[in-house]
């Protein structure tokens, strides 16, 4: 069976955990793993372009045998070669390329049943692990908006705005974001570019970070108490179809592009706690925000 010519259909944005699928392609990865590509999947993969949320954990069942999925990554093919993760040589949406989810499984030992092209399979993502990461990712977006609100007075001129119309400190200064089970860690570079954009870096360096954490946590607590509903909007089921996190906040409707998974309401976070630390990256101050939830 030839390599896929269309993007994998994905059902995880709608919250699906189990999906029946057909194996389209199987490729060796190193000496001991196989990359399994299916027509559709409920598995959230890690994306090397912005690897903030880890892949789901779970299984692929074939002929009654459950194979643990040791990783899942975004891959791409031009019809001749399957490129995994950071080895993808083109951007999403490049004409003539299909972007797919590659489920990595251990290669079978001699005599064991193998998974093959054309097999009917059942893909199942672990519900507990998915929920923990979804809570962390939803909290990450809420914290970013609450941080922008808390730092609104630190700008001396108009800047690019966030989903609620406030100066977008998070979007302008973000260096990295990592989603963890019921938590997230965001790192912001307080560099010359941020100063040129009009942000008063000195005032933040001198600020009471505990007070800032309390302000951000209090805003999130208000949104949790309001039971703010959350959904993912998307025009189609393709892996590269643009997906948007939408939260009906008391301050207004927030829409943020996002390819991850989320819970259905900020109320599910139950309680959020934000902490800040200041560090240094080769002479550039770095602000780290860690958000934890108890949902």
C-alpha positions as CSV (number, residue, x, y, z in Angstrom):
1,X,0.0,0.0,0.0
2,X,1.5,3.4,-1.0
3,X,2.2,6.2,1.5
4,X,-0.8,8.4,2.4
5,X,-1.7,11.3,0.2
6,X,-4.0,13.0,2.7
7,X,-3.6,14.3,6.2
8,X,-4.6,11.9,9.0
9,X,-8.1,12.6,10.3
10,X,-8.0,13.3,14.0
11,X,-10.8,12.9,16.6
12,X,-8.9,13.9,19.8
13,X,-9.9,17.6,19.4
14,X,-13.5,16.5,20.0
15,X,-12.4,14.5,23.1
16,X,-12.5,11.1,21.6
17,X,-10.3,8.4,23.2
18,X,-11.1,5.3,21.1
19,X,-11.1,5.1,17.3
20,X,-11.4,2.3,14.8
21,X,-9.0,2.8,12.0
22,X,-7.2,1.1,9.0
23,X,-3.4,0.9,8.9
24,X,-2.2,2.7,5.8
25,X,1.6,2.4,6.2
26,X,4.1,0.7,8.5
27,X,7.8,1.8,8.5
28,X,10.8,0.7,10.5
29,X,12.3,3.3,12.9
30,X,15.8,2.3,13.9
31,X,16.3,-1.4,14.8
32,X,13.5,-1.9,17.3
33,X,10.4,0.2,16.5
34,X,7.7,0.6,13.9
35,X,5.9,3.8,12.8
36,X,2.3,2.9,12.2
37,X,0.2,5.4,10.1
38,X,-3.6,5.0,10.1
39,X,-6.4,6.8,8.2
40,X,-7.8,8.3,11.4
41,X,-6.7,8.4,15.0
42,X,-7.8,9.5,18.5
43,X,-4.2,9.8,19.6
44,X,-2.7,13.3,20.2
45,X,0.8,13.3,18.8
46,X,3.7,15.5,19.8
47,X,4.6,18.2,17.2
48,X,8.2,19.0,16.8
49,X,7.3,22.5,15.5
50,X,5.9,23.4,19.0
51,X,6.3,20.5,21.3
52,X,4.5,21.9,24.3
53,X,2.0,19.0,24.9
54,X,3.4,15.4,25.1
55,X,1.8,12.6,23.1
56,X,-1.0,10.6,24.5
57,X,-0.3,7.1,26.0
58,X,-2.3,4.1,25.1
59,X,-2.6,1.1,22.7
60,X,-3.2,-0.1,19.2
61,X,-5.2,-3.4,19.2
62,X,-4.8,-5.6,16.2
63,X,-6.5,-9.1,16.0
64,X,-7.2,-9.0,19.7
65,X,-3.6,-8.1,20.7
66,X,-2.9,-4.8,22.3
67,X,0.4,-3.1,21.3
68,X,1.5,-0.3,23.6
69,X,2.1,3.0,21.8
70,X,5.5,4.2,23.1
71,X,5.2,7.5,21.4
72,X,3.2,9.4,18.7
73,X,4.6,12.1,16.5
74,X,3.6,14.3,13.6
75,X,5.1,13.0,10.4
76,X,5.0,14.1,6.8
77,X,5.3,12.4,3.4
78,X,5.7,13.5,-0.2
79,X,4.5,10.1,-1.3
80,X,8.0,8.5,-1.4
81,X,9.5,8.9,2.1
82,X,8.0,9.2,5.6
83,X,9.7,12.0,7.6
84,X,9.2,11.9,11.4
85,X,9.2,14.9,13.8
86,X,12.1,17.2,13.5
87,X,13.2,15.6,10.3
88,X,10.2,17.0,8.4
89,X,11.7,19.3,5.7
90,X,8.7,21.4,4.9
91,X,6.0,23.5,6.6
92,X,2.5,22.3,7.3
93,X,0.3,22.8,4.3
94,X,3.0,22.5,1.7
95,X,1.5,21.5,-1.6
96,X,2.1,17.8,-2.4
97,X,2.7,16.8,1.2
98,X,0.5,14.9,3.6
99,X,0.8,15.4,7.3
100,X,0.1,12.3,9.4
101,X,0.2,10.8,12.9
102,X,2.9,8.2,13.3
103,X,2.2,5.8,16.2
104,X,5.5,4.2,17.4
105,X,5.3,0.7,18.7
106,X,8.0,-1.9,19.5
107,X,8.8,-4.1,16.6
108,X,7.5,-7.7,17.2
109,X,10.0,-10.4,18.1
110,X,10.4,-13.4,15.7
111,X,7.2,-15.4,15.7
112,X,5.0,-12.7,17.2
113,X,2.0,-11.3,15.4
114,X,3.0,-8.2,13.3
115,X,0.9,-5.2,12.5
116,X,0.6,-4.7,8.7
117,X,-0.8,-2.4,6.1
118,X,-4.5,-2.9,5.6
119,X,-5.1,-4.2,9.1
120,X,-8.2,-3.0,11.0
121,X,-7.2,-1.7,14.4
122,X,-8.6,0.0,17.4
123,X,-6.6,2.9,18.8
124,X,-7.2,3.8,22.4
125,X,-5.7,6.7,24.3
126,X,-5.4,6.4,28.1
127,X,-8.2,8.5,29.6
128,X,-6.5,9.4,32.9
129,X,-3.3,10.6,31.2
130,X,-5.3,12.5,28.6
131,X,-7.3,14.3,31.2
132,X,-4.3,15.3,33.3
133,X,-2.6,16.8,30.2
134,X,-5.9,18.5,29.1
135,X,-6.2,20.1,32.6
136,X,-2.6,21.4,32.3
137,X,-3.2,22.8,28.8
138,X,-6.4,24.6,29.7
139,X,-4.8,26.0,32.7
140,X,-1.8,27.2,30.6
141,X,-4.1,29.3,28.3
142,X,-6.1,30.7,31.3
143,X,-2.8,31.7,33.0
144,X,-1.4,33.4,29.9
145,X,-4.5,35.6,29.7
146,X,-4.5,36.3,33.4
147,X,-0.8,37.2,33.3
148,X,-1.4,39.7,30.4
149,X,-4.2,41.3,32.5
150,X,-1.9,41.6,35.5
151,X,0.9,43.2,33.5
152,X,-1.3,45.6,31.5
153,X,0.1,48.6,33.3
154,X,3.7,47.8,32.5
155,X,3.3,48.9,28.8
156,X,4.3,52.5,27.7
157,X,2.9,52.2,24.2
158,X,0.4,50.3,22.2
159,X,1.4,46.7,21.6
160,X,0.0,43.6,19.9
161,X,-3.1,42.5,21.8
162,X,-4.2,39.1,23.1
163,X,-7.5,37.3,22.7
164,X,-9.2,39.7,25.2
165,X,-7.7,42.9,23.7
166,X,-4.9,43.4,26.3
167,X,-1.2,43.9,25.5
168,X,0.0,40.4,24.7
169,X,3.0,39.9,27.0
170,X,2.6,36.1,26.8
171,X,2.7,36.1,23.0
172,X,5.5,38.6,22.6
173,X,7.9,37.4,25.3
174,X,7.2,33.6,25.3
175,X,10.4,31.5,24.8
176,X,8.9,28.0,25.6
177,X,5.9,26.4,27.0
178,X,5.6,22.9,28.4
179,X,2.4,21.1,29.4
180,X,2.6,18.7,32.2
181,X,0.0,16.6,34.0
182,X,-2.2,19.1,35.8
183,X,0.4,21.8,35.3
184,X,2.3,24.0,32.8
185,X,5.6,25.8,32.7
186,X,6.0,29.0,30.6
187,X,9.3,30.8,30.1
188,X,9.5,34.4,29.0
189,X,12.6,36.2,27.8
190,X,12.8,39.8,29.1
191,X,15.0,41.0,26.3
192,X,15.7,44.1,24.2
193,X,12.9,43.2,21.8
194,X,10.4,43.3,24.6
195,X,11.7,46.7,25.7
196,X,11.4,48.0,22.1
197,X,7.8,46.8,22.0
198,X,7.1,49.2,24.9
199,X,7.3,46.9,28.0
200,X,8.9,48.2,31.1
201,X,11.2,45.3,31.9
202,X,12.8,47.1,34.9
203,X,9.5,47.5,36.7
204,X,8.9,43.7,36.3
205,X,12.4,42.8,37.6
206,X,11.7,45.0,40.7
207,X,8.1,43.7,41.1
208,X,6.9,41.6,44.0
209,X,6.6,38.2,42.2
210,X,4.5,36.8,45.1
211,X,2.0,39.6,44.6
212,X,2.0,39.0,40.9
213,X,1.3,35.3,41.4
214,X,-1.6,36.1,43.7
215,X,-3.1,38.5,41.2
216,X,-2.9,36.0,38.3
217,X,-4.2,33.2,40.5
218,X,-7.1,35.4,41.7
219,X,-8.2,36.1,38.1
220,X,-8.1,32.4,37.2
221,X,-10.1,31.7,40.3
222,X,-12.8,34.0,39.2
223,X,-13.0,32.2,35.8
224,X,-13.1,28.9,37.5
225,X,-15.9,30.0,39.8
226,X,-17.8,31.2,36.8
227,X,-17.6,27.7,35.3
228,X,-16.3,29.2,32.0
229,X,-17.1,26.8,29.2
230,X,-14.3,25.8,26.8
231,X,-14.4,24.3,23.4
232,X,-12.3,23.6,20.3
233,X,-13.5,25.0,17.0
234,X,-12.2,23.6,13.7
235,X,-13.2,23.7,10.1
236,X,-12.4,20.0,9.5
237,X,-10.9,16.8,10.9
238,X,-7.5,17.0,9.1
239,X,-4.4,17.0,11.3
240,X,-3.4,20.4,9.8
241,X,-6.8,22.0,9.9
242,X,-6.6,25.1,12.1
243,X,-8.0,24.5,15.5
244,X,-9.0,27.2,18.0
245,X,-9.4,27.1,21.8
246,X,-12.5,29.1,22.7
247,X,-13.4,30.2,26.2
248,X,-16.5,32.2,27.1
249,X,-14.8,34.2,29.8
250,X,-16.7,36.8,31.9
251,X,-14.3,39.4,30.3
252,X,-15.3,38.3,26.8
253,X,-14.8,35.4,24.4
254,X,-11.2,34.4,24.1
255,X,-10.0,32.6,20.9
256,X,-6.4,31.1,20.8
257,X,-5.0,28.9,18.1
258,X,-4.1,25.6,19.6
259,X,-3.5,22.0,18.5
260,X,-3.7,20.4,21.9
261,X,-6.4,18.8,24.1
262,X,-8.5,20.5,26.7
263,X,-11.2,20.0,29.3
264,X,-14.7,21.3,28.7
265,X,-14.8,24.0,31.3
266,X,-12.4,26.1,33.5
267,X,-14.6,24.9,36.4
268,X,-12.9,21.5,35.9
269,X,-9.6,23.0,37.1
270,X,-11.2,23.2,40.6
271,X,-8.3,25.3,41.9
272,X,-5.2,26.9,40.3
273,X,-2.0,28.1,41.8
274,X,0.6,30.2,39.9
275,X,4.2,30.7,40.9
276,X,7.0,32.9,39.4
277,X,10.7,32.6,39.4
278,X,13.4,34.9,37.8
279,X,16.3,33.3,36.1
280,X,19.0,34.1,33.6
281,X,19.7,32.8,30.0
282,X,23.2,33.9,29.0
283,X,22.7,37.4,30.4
284,X,19.0,37.8,29.5
285,X,16.6,37.8,32.4
286,X,14.0,35.0,32.1
287,X,10.6,34.9,33.9
288,X,9.2,31.4,34.6
289,X,5.6,30.9,35.3
290,X,4.5,27.5,36.7
291,X,0.7,26.9,36.9
292,X,-0.7,23.9,38.9
293,X,-4.3,22.8,39.2
294,X,-6.1,20.3,41.4
295,X,-8.9,19.2,39.1
